[in-house]
Amino acid sequence: MSKVRNQFTTEFKQECVNLVVNQGYGIAQATSAMQVALSSMQRWAGQYKQEIK
């Protein structure tokens, strides 16, 4: 039995990060609001922080 992976668009990832960076959501709150895994949200936020350096 294989698990199907979700594939998210760049725009969706940006929207998720926007919740954390610009709208004051915590990572856990944004994860719940967007219905994605915590590890995904953490990775996307980390990638964003690396890009803006």
PyMOL Python script that loads the backbone (N, CA, C, O; Angstrom):
from pymol import cmd

cmd.read_pdbstr("""\
ATOM      1  N   MET A   1       0.841  -1.167   0.000  1.00  0.00           N
ATOM      2  CA  MET A   1       0.000   0.000   0.000  1.00  0.00           C
ATOM      3  C   MET A   1       0.892   1.238   0.000  1.00  0.00           C
ATOM      4  O   MET A   1       1.695   1.422   0.915  1.00  0.00           O
ATOM      5  N   SER A   2       0.759   2.084  -1.014  1.00  0.00           N
ATOM      6  CA  SER A   2       1.596   3.273  -1.103  1.00  0.00           C
ATOM      7  C   SER A   2       0.796   4.521  -0.732  1.00  0.00           C
ATOM      8  O   SER A   2      -0.415   4.592  -0.941  1.00  0.00           O
ATOM      9  N   LYS A   3       1.493   5.478  -0.190  1.00  0.00           N
ATOM     10  CA  LYS A   3       0.861   6.725   0.243  1.00  0.00           C
ATOM     11  C   LYS A   3       1.007   7.758  -0.872  1.00  0.00           C
ATOM     12  O   LYS A   3       2.071   7.881  -1.479  1.00  0.00           O
ATOM     13  N   VAL A   4      -0.051   8.487  -1.132  1.00  0.00           N
ATOM     14  CA  VAL A   4      -0.033   9.533  -2.152  1.00  0.00           C
ATOM     15  C   VAL A   4       0.465  10.814  -1.499  1.00  0.00           C
ATOM     16  O   VAL A   4      -0.060  11.238  -0.470  1.00  0.00           O
ATOM     17  N   ARG A   5       1.485  11.433  -2.104  1.00  0.00           N
ATOM     18  CA  ARG A   5       2.034  12.689  -1.591  1.00  0.00           C
ATOM     19  C   ARG A   5       1.279  13.862  -2.182  1.00  0.00           C
ATOM     20  O   ARG A   5       0.941  13.875  -3.366  1.00  0.00           O
ATOM     21  N   ASN A   6       1.020  14.846  -1.338  1.00  0.00           N
ATOM     22  CA  ASN A   6       0.430  16.090  -1.827  1.00  0.00           C
ATOM     23  C   ASN A   6       1.509  16.902  -2.530  1.00  0.00           C
ATOM     24  O   ASN A   6       2.664  16.925  -2.106  1.00  0.00           O
ATOM     25  N   GLN A   7       1.118  17.559  -3.598  1.00  0.00           N
ATOM     26  CA  GLN A   7       2.029  18.474  -4.274  1.00  0.00           C
ATOM     27  C   GLN A   7       1.412  19.861  -4.189  1.00  0.00           C
ATOM     28  O   GLN A   7       0.285  20.080  -4.632  1.00  0.00           O
ATOM     29  N   PHE A   8       2.163  20.791  -3.615  1.00  0.00           N
ATOM     30  CA  PHE A   8       1.662  22.134  -3.407  1.00  0.00           C
ATOM     31  C   PHE A   8       2.319  23.092  -4.387  1.00  0.00           C
ATOM     32  O   PHE A   8       3.506  22.973  -4.690  1.00  0.00           O
ATOM     33  N   THR A   9       1.536  24.037  -4.875  1.00  0.00           N
ATOM     34  CA  THR A   9       2.076  25.035  -5.798  1.00  0.00           C
ATOM     35  C   THR A   9       2.918  26.041  -5.018  1.00  0.00           C
ATOM     36  O   THR A   9       2.796  26.170  -3.800  1.00  0.00           O
ATOM     37  N   THR A  10       3.762  26.739  -5.743  1.00  0.00           N
ATOM     38  CA  THR A  10       4.575  27.793  -5.140  1.00  0.00           C
ATOM     39  C   THR A  10       3.690  28.862  -4.518  1.00  0.00           C
ATOM     40  O   THR A  10       3.999  29.389  -3.449  1.00  0.00           O
ATOM     41  N   GLU A  11       2.599  29.179  -5.182  1.00  0.00           N
ATOM     42  CA  GLU A  11       1.683  30.198  -4.670  1.00  0.00           C
ATOM     43  C   GLU A  11       1.066  29.778  -3.342  1.00  0.00           C
ATOM     44  O   GLU A  11       0.912  30.597  -2.436  1.00  0.00           O
ATOM     45  N   PHE A  12       0.717  28.513  -3.228  1.00  0.00           N
ATOM     46  CA  PHE A  12       0.142  28.009  -1.980  1.00  0.00           C
ATOM     47  C   PHE A  12       1.165  28.089  -0.857  1.00  0.00           C
ATOM     48  O   PHE A  12       0.835  28.497   0.257  1.00  0.00           O
ATOM     49  N   LYS A  13       2.396  27.706  -1.141  1.00  0.00           N
ATOM     50  CA  LYS A  13       3.454  27.766  -0.135  1.00  0.00           C
ATOM     51  C   LYS A  13       3.689  29.203   0.307  1.00  0.00           C
ATOM     52  O   LYS A  13       3.883  29.466   1.494  1.00  0.00           O
ATOM     53  N   GLN A  14       3.673  30.133  -0.642  1.00  0.00           N
ATOM     54  CA  GLN A  14       3.856  31.545  -0.317  1.00  0.00           C
ATOM     55  C   GLN A  14       2.716  32.045   0.563  1.00  0.00           C
ATOM     56  O   GLN A  14       2.942  32.822   1.491  1.00  0.00           O
ATOM     57  N   GLU A  15       1.514  31.609   0.282  1.00  0.00           N
ATOM     58  CA  GLU A  15       0.357  31.992   1.090  1.00  0.00           C
ATOM     59  C   GLU A  15       0.506  31.477   2.516  1.00  0.00           C
ATOM     60  O   GLU A  15       0.183  32.182   3.472  1.00  0.00           O
ATOM     61  N   CYS A  16       0.988  30.261   2.656  1.00  0.00           N
ATOM     62  CA  CYS A  16       1.210  29.683   3.983  1.00  0.00           C
ATOM     63  C   CYS A  16       2.257  30.488   4.755  1.00  0.00           C
ATOM     64  O   CYS A  16       2.043  30.835   5.917  1.00  0.00           O
ATOM     65  N   VAL A  17       3.368  30.781   4.121  1.00  0.00           N
ATOM     66  CA  VAL A  17       4.433  31.543   4.768  1.00  0.00           C
ATOM     67  C   VAL A  17       3.944  32.950   5.103  1.00  0.00           C
ATOM     68  O   VAL A  17       4.310  33.503   6.140  1.00  0.00           O
ATOM     69  N   ASN A  18       3.129  33.525   4.241  1.00  0.00           N
ATOM     70  CA  ASN A  18       2.581  34.855   4.484  1.00  0.00           C
ATOM     71  C   ASN A  18       1.787  34.909   5.788  1.00  0.00           C
ATOM     72  O   ASN A  18       1.836  35.912   6.501  1.00  0.00           O
ATOM     73  N   LEU A  19       1.069  33.856   6.098  1.00  0.00           N
ATOM     74  CA  LEU A  19       0.326  33.818   7.354  1.00  0.00           C
ATOM     75  C   LEU A  19       1.259  33.988   8.547  1.00  0.00           C
ATOM     76  O   LEU A  19       0.935  34.687   9.508  1.00  0.00           O
ATOM     77  N   VAL A  20       2.407  33.347   8.476  1.00  0.00           N
ATOM     78  CA  VAL A  20       3.359  33.379   9.588  1.00  0.00           C
ATOM     79  C   VAL A  20       4.130  34.697   9.607  1.00  0.00           C
ATOM     80  O   VAL A  20       4.260  35.333  10.653  1.00  0.00           O
ATOM     81  N   VAL A  21       4.634  35.098   8.458  1.00  0.00           N
ATOM     82  CA  VAL A  21       5.530  36.248   8.385  1.00  0.00           C
ATOM     83  C   VAL A  21       4.792  37.581   8.494  1.00  0.00           C
ATOM     84  O   VAL A  21       5.220  38.466   9.234  1.00  0.00           O
ATOM     85  N   ASN A  22       3.704  37.726   7.776  1.00  0.00           N
ATOM     86  CA  ASN A  22       3.043  39.022   7.681  1.00  0.00           C
ATOM     87  C   ASN A  22       1.757  39.148   8.486  1.00  0.00           C
ATOM     88  O   ASN A  22       1.341  40.258   8.818  1.00  0.00           O
ATOM     89  N   GLN A  23       1.127  38.030   8.801  1.00  0.00           N
ATOM     90  CA  GLN A  23      -0.170  38.119   9.461  1.00  0.00           C
ATOM     91  C   GLN A  23      -0.148  37.688  10.926  1.00  0.00           C
ATOM     92  O   GLN A  23      -1.186  37.674  11.589  1.00  0.00           O
ATOM     93  N   GLY A  24       1.021  37.343  11.422  1.00  0.00           N
ATOM     94  CA  GLY A  24       1.165  37.073  12.846  1.00  0.00           C
ATOM     95  C   GLY A  24       0.699  35.714  13.341  1.00  0.00           C
ATOM     96  O   GLY A  24       0.561  35.516  14.548  1.00  0.00           O
ATOM     97  N   TYR A  25       0.457  34.787  12.448  1.00  0.00           N
ATOM     98  CA  TYR A  25       0.089  33.434  12.867  1.00  0.00           C
ATOM     99  C   TYR A  25       1.329  32.729  13.397  1.00  0.00           C
ATOM    100  O   TYR A  25       2.445  32.984  12.943  1.00  0.00           O
ATOM    101  N   GLY A  26       1.123  31.851  14.352  1.00  0.00           N
ATOM    102  CA  GLY A  26       2.181  30.946  14.758  1.00  0.00           C
ATOM    103  C   GLY A  26       2.253  29.809  13.737  1.00  0.00           C
ATOM    104  O   GLY A  26       1.316  29.596  12.968  1.00  0.00           O
ATOM    105  N   ILE A  27       3.350  29.096  13.738  1.00  0.00           N
ATOM    106  CA  ILE A  27       3.506  27.980  12.795  1.00  0.00           C
ATOM    107  C   ILE A  27       2.363  26.977  12.965  1.00  0.00           C
ATOM    108  O   ILE A  27       1.774  26.530  11.981  1.00  0.00           O
ATOM    109  N   ALA A  28       2.054  26.628  14.209  1.00  0.00           N
ATOM    110  CA  ALA A  28       0.994  25.640  14.470  1.00  0.00           C
ATOM    111  C   ALA A  28      -0.366  26.161  14.016  1.00  0.00           C
ATOM    112  O   ALA A  28      -1.168  25.403  13.472  1.00  0.00           O
ATOM    113  N   GLN A  29      -0.630  27.437  14.233  1.00  0.00           N
ATOM    114  CA  GLN A  29      -1.909  28.015  13.808  1.00  0.00           C
ATOM    115  C   GLN A  29      -2.022  28.003  12.284  1.00  0.00           C
ATOM    116  O   GLN A  29      -3.071  27.652  11.742  1.00  0.00           O
ATOM    117  N   ALA A  30      -0.954  28.381  11.597  1.00  0.00           N
ATOM    118  CA  ALA A  30      -0.970  28.401  10.136  1.00  0.00           C
ATOM    119  C   ALA A  30      -1.132  26.990   9.581  1.00  0.00           C
ATOM    120  O   ALA A  30      -1.828  26.779   8.589  1.00  0.00           O
ATOM    121  N   THR A  31      -0.489  26.037  10.226  1.00  0.00           N
ATOM    122  CA  THR A  31      -0.599  24.641   9.818  1.00  0.00           C
ATOM    123  C   THR A  31      -2.051  24.175   9.886  1.00  0.00           C
ATOM    124  O   THR A  31      -2.553  23.529   8.966  1.00  0.00           O
ATOM    125  N   SER A  32      -2.699  24.506  10.962  1.00  0.00           N
ATOM    126  CA  SER A  32      -4.099  24.128  11.141  1.00  0.00           C
ATOM    127  C   SER A  32      -4.997  24.842  10.132  1.00  0.00           C
ATOM    128  O   SER A  32      -5.885  24.230   9.538  1.00  0.00           O
ATOM    129  N   ALA A  33      -4.761  26.134   9.946  1.00  0.00           N
ATOM    130  CA  ALA A  33      -5.593  26.924   9.035  1.00  0.00           C
ATOM    131  C   ALA A  33      -5.480  26.447   7.589  1.00  0.00           C
ATOM    132  O   ALA A  33      -6.467  26.436   6.854  1.00  0.00           O
ATOM    133  N   MET A  34      -4.277  26.054   7.188  1.00  0.00           N
ATOM    134  CA  MET A  34      -4.047  25.662   5.796  1.00  0.00           C
ATOM    135  C   MET A  34      -4.106  24.147   5.589  1.00  0.00           C
ATOM    136  O   MET A  34      -4.018  23.664   4.460  1.00  0.00           O
ATOM    137  N   GLN A  35      -4.255  23.411   6.679  1.00  0.00           N
ATOM    138  CA  GLN A  35      -4.367  21.948   6.639  1.00  0.00           C
ATOM    139  C   GLN A  35      -3.170  21.283   5.948  1.00  0.00           C
ATOM    140  O   GLN A  35      -3.321  20.487   5.021  1.00  0.00           O
ATOM    141  N   VAL A  36      -1.984  21.638   6.433  1.00  0.00           N
ATOM    142  CA  VAL A  36      -0.757  21.008   5.949  1.00  0.00           C
ATOM    143  C   VAL A  36       0.012  20.461   7.144  1.00  0.00           C
ATOM    144  O   VAL A  36      -0.289  20.796   8.289  1.00  0.00           O
ATOM    145  N   ALA A  37       0.985  19.636   6.881  1.00  0.00           N
ATOM    146  CA  ALA A  37       1.790  19.050   7.945  1.00  0.00           C
ATOM    147  C   ALA A  37       2.698  20.105   8.575  1.00  0.00           C
ATOM    148  O   ALA A  37       3.175  21.019   7.903  1.00  0.00           O
ATOM    149  N   LEU A  38       2.921  19.959   9.858  1.00  0.00           N
ATOM    150  CA  LEU A  38       3.783  20.880  10.587  1.00  0.00           C
ATOM    151  C   LEU A  38       5.175  20.924   9.970  1.00  0.00           C
ATOM    152  O   LEU A  38       5.756  22.000   9.827  1.00  0.00           O
ATOM    153  N   SER A  39       5.708  19.775   9.608  1.00  0.00           N
ATOM    154  CA  SER A  39       7.059  19.732   9.034  1.00  0.00           C
ATOM    155  C   SER A  39       7.140  20.495   7.713  1.00  0.00           C
ATOM    156  O   SER A  39       8.161  21.114   7.412  1.00  0.00           O
ATOM    157  N   SER A  40       6.078  20.452   6.937  1.00  0.00           N
ATOM    158  CA  SER A  40       6.057  21.197   5.670  1.00  0.00           C
ATOM    159  C   SER A  40       6.086  22.697   5.934  1.00  0.00           C
ATOM    160  O   SER A  40       6.858  23.431   5.318  1.00  0.00           O
ATOM    161  N   MET A  41       5.241  23.143   6.853  1.00  0.00           N
ATOM    162  CA  MET A  41       5.176  24.565   7.171  1.00  0.00           C
ATOM    163  C   MET A  41       6.518  25.054   7.718  1.00  0.00           C
ATOM    164  O   MET A  41       6.983  26.133   7.351  1.00  0.00           O
ATOM    165  N   GLN A  42       7.133  24.272   8.585  1.00  0.00           N
ATOM    166  CA  GLN A  42       8.438  24.640   9.135  1.00  0.00           C
ATOM    167  C   GLN A  42       9.486  24.735   8.033  1.00  0.00           C
ATOM    168  O   GLN A  42      10.302  25.657   8.028  1.00  0.00           O
ATOM    169  N   ARG A  43       9.467  23.797   7.109  1.00  0.00           N
ATOM    170  CA  ARG A  43      10.431  23.799   6.006  1.00  0.00           C
ATOM    171  C   ARG A  43      10.246  25.028   5.123  1.00  0.00           C
ATOM    172  O   ARG A  43      11.219  25.694   4.771  1.00  0.00           O
ATOM    173  N   TRP A  44       8.993  25.330   4.765  1.00  0.00           N
ATOM    174  CA  TRP A  44       8.720  26.473   3.903  1.00  0.00           C
ATOM    175  C   TRP A  44       9.113  27.780   4.573  1.00  0.00           C
ATOM    176  O   TRP A  44       9.672  28.665   3.926  1.00  0.00           O
ATOM    177  N   ALA A  45       8.824  27.909   5.865  1.00  0.00           N
ATOM    178  CA  ALA A  45       9.196  29.123   6.593  1.00  0.00           C
ATOM    179  C   ALA A  45      10.711  29.250   6.677  1.00  0.00           C
ATOM    180  O   ALA A  45      11.255  30.345   6.531  1.00  0.00           O
ATOM    181  N   GLY A  46      11.391  28.136   6.913  1.00  0.00           N
ATOM    182  CA  GLY A  46      12.866  28.145   6.948  1.00  0.00           C
ATOM    183  C   GLY A  46      13.461  28.521   5.610  1.00  0.00           C
ATOM    184  O   GLY A  46      14.419  29.292   5.548  1.00  0.00           O
ATOM    185  N   GLN A  47      12.908  27.992   4.551  1.00  0.00           N
ATOM    186  CA  GLN A  47      13.397  28.321   3.210  1.00  0.00           C
ATOM    187  C   GLN A  47      13.204  29.799   2.921  1.00  0.00           C
ATOM    188  O   GLN A  47      14.075  30.440   2.333  1.00  0.00           O
ATOM    189  N   TYR A  48      12.068  30.341   3.331  1.00  0.00           N
ATOM    190  CA  TYR A  48      11.798  31.765   3.136  1.00  0.00           C
ATOM    191  C   TYR A  48      12.840  32.601   3.874  1.00  0.00           C
ATOM    192  O   TYR A  48      13.385  33.554   3.316  1.00  0.00           O
ATOM    193  N   LYS A  49      13.116  32.246   5.121  1.00  0.00           N
ATOM    194  CA  LYS A  49      14.091  32.997   5.919  1.00  0.00           C
ATOM    195  C   LYS A  49      15.471  32.959   5.279  1.00  0.00           C
ATOM    196  O   LYS A  49      16.201  33.949   5.323  1.00  0.00           O
ATOM    197  N   GLN A  50      15.837  31.828   4.686  1.00  0.00           N
ATOM    198  CA  GLN A  50      17.137  31.713   4.014  1.00  0.00           C
ATOM    199  C   GLN A  50      17.189  32.582   2.756  1.00  0.00           C
ATOM    200  O   GLN A  50      18.230  33.151   2.428  1.00  0.00           O
ATOM    201  N   GLU A  51      16.072  32.675   2.066  1.00  0.00           N
ATOM    202  CA  GLU A  51      16.016  33.447   0.824  1.00  0.00           C
ATOM    203  C   GLU A  51      16.117  34.952   1.053  1.00  0.00           C
ATOM    204  O   GLU A  51      16.654  35.675   0.214  1.00  0.00           O
ATOM    205  N   ILE A  52      15.600  35.424   2.189  1.00  0.00           N
ATOM    206  CA  ILE A  52      15.595  36.869   2.414  1.00  0.00           C
ATOM    207  C   ILE A  52      16.889  37.370   3.032  1.00  0.00           C
ATOM    208  O   ILE A  52      17.061  38.580   3.176  1.00  0.00           O
ATOM    209  N   LYS A  53      17.793  36.496   3.397  1.00  0.00           N
ATOM    210  CA  LYS A  53      19.092  36.913   3.978  1.00  0.00           C
ATOM    211  C   LYS A  53      19.929  37.605   2.957  1.00  0.00           C
ATOM    212  O   LYS A  53      21.047  38.025   3.257  1.00  0.00           O
TER     213      LYS A  53
END
""", "prot")
cmd.dss("prot")
cmd.show_as("cartoon", "prot")
cmd.util.cbc("prot")
cmd.orient("prot")
